[in-house]
Amino acid sequence: QVQLVESGGGLVQAGGSLRLSCAASGRTFVYNMAWFRQAPGKEREFVSAISWGGIRTVYADSVKGRFTISRNSAQNTLYLTMNSLKPEDTAVYYCAAATSHILSDESRGYDYWGQGTQVTVSS
């Protein structure tokens, strides 16, 4: 019904930048969207979320001021621009979408998930 495909991950040195993309396909719907990440041996954690119109955004404290979430709703594409990357940002990054109007920072608030893209930051 709804498919999410992430791209843009890779290997980067600390202090560098990457931009992740998430392409959504399937039925047209009003969705809030978000990015989560999961490092080896750790639980999945919230990174950032954005409302369907792109006006409201939420960021985890760990990425605030470094990452920027944005979307092109007309083209159903989500972005995460990551600057000043740190080794602790290393993780698989997942795109998520929700049918709820509430902008959630919890995994249970989202209905659709991508397969993830690996981001590795070397020191």
HELIX and SHEET records of a PDB file:
HELIX    1   1 SER A   73  GLN A   75  5                                   3    
HELIX    2   2 PRO A   87  ASP A   89  5                                   3    
HELIX    3   3 SER A  107  GLY A  109  5                                   3    
SHEET    1   A 4 VAL A   2  SER A   7  0                                        
SHEET    2   A 4 LEU A  18  GLY A  26 -1                                        
SHEET    3   A 4 THR A  77  MET A  82 -1                                        
SHEET    4   A 4 PHE A  67  ASN A  72 -1                                        
SHEET    1   B 6 GLY A  10  GLN A  13  0                                        
SHEET    2   B 6 THR A 117  SER A 122  1                                        
SHEET    3   B 6 ALA A  91  ALA A  98 -1                                        
SHEET    4   B 6 ASN A  32  GLN A  38 -1                                        
SHEET    5   B 6 GLU A  45  ILE A  50 -1                                        
SHEET    6   B 6 THR A  57  TYR A  59 -1                                        
SHEET    1   C 4 GLY A  10  GLN A  13  0                                        
SHEET    2   C 4 THR A 117  SER A 122  1                                        
SHEET    3   C 4 ALA A  91  ALA A  98 -1                                        
SHEET    4   C 4 TYR A 112  TRP A 113 -1                                        
END                                                                             
